[in-house]
């Protein structure tokens, strides 16, 4: 009886693995509306990127100088991880590490938005 439950557990583990493998970087992307220049807000954005999730950040709610400050800081984080920052809209930016661009889903998303 114990053998059967182990097989079932192994099958469930395989299903979980296959579901994770099917997720694209686009599926993992998190959208943020940046509300202020606080360190808490900035670190939350950077921690999301460092954890392997792309960030789509909307800077409409803050001043241009605050936007530039955050963009400079986050660009440094992305640069350290060999990633990219892509301007998607007037005040909308996509930040991701090198690994997140490898499956092509983020590039496809950017191309679709620009059309």
Helices and strands as residue ranges (DSSP letters): H 2-22, H 25-28, E 30-33, H 39-50, E 55-58, H 64-80, E 84-89, E 92-96, G 98-101, H 105-114
